[in-house]
Amino acid sequence: MQLQSLDAQVYRQRSRRLAWLFALVFAFLGMLFSSSLVYFWGSSQGGNFYLNLTGVLLGLGLTSLLVSLNRKHPYMAEIQYAWALKKTLNQISNRMPQIKAAAQANQPRALQCLYFYYQGLKQIYHLEDNPHHQVELLADIQALKEQLESLGLDYSHLDTFDPQWLTDLEAG
């Protein structure tokens, strides 16, 4: 995974539009399927809960299918990137105690993982306009930069992450 430069305004605008669009599609399909099922197989006495539930689940399934089929559309490129970045950051976060311990021992691979993690978090916070933890994050980034500089390691090119790095850290 490589960090990319994105326009935060475009990301927020597209993610909001797509969230609304998919919510409306889900609501429409859920109501359409529920109404159709009740119309054809329902009882006028009531008790159509399971038909309504089936209609909503069908609407959810079809909406999920539409999202899945359209996830590679160019309009969703920023959102797809953010999803992939969040997934990668989650993989790193799940192993954070090991990474921080290895970083304390000045292991270069752990320092690379940690630097990518901090830069990725910084980008997600920026994209989602979430300034709440940025002060703490910027302090962590600065401390890591100082550690890298004291070891004579260049951090200017650390905008990529290879999942193999996590495997390497576990192995050794």
Buried (B, 14 or more C-beta within 10 A) or exposed (E): BEBEEBEBEEBBEBBEEBEEEBEEBBEEBBBBBBBBBBEEEBEEEEEBEEBBEBBBEBBBEBBEEBBEEEEEEEEBBBBBBBEEBBEBBEBBEEBEEBBEEBBEEEBEBBBBBBBBBBBBBBBBBBBBEEEEEBEEBEEBBEEBBEBBEEEEBEBEEBBEBBEEBBEBBEEE
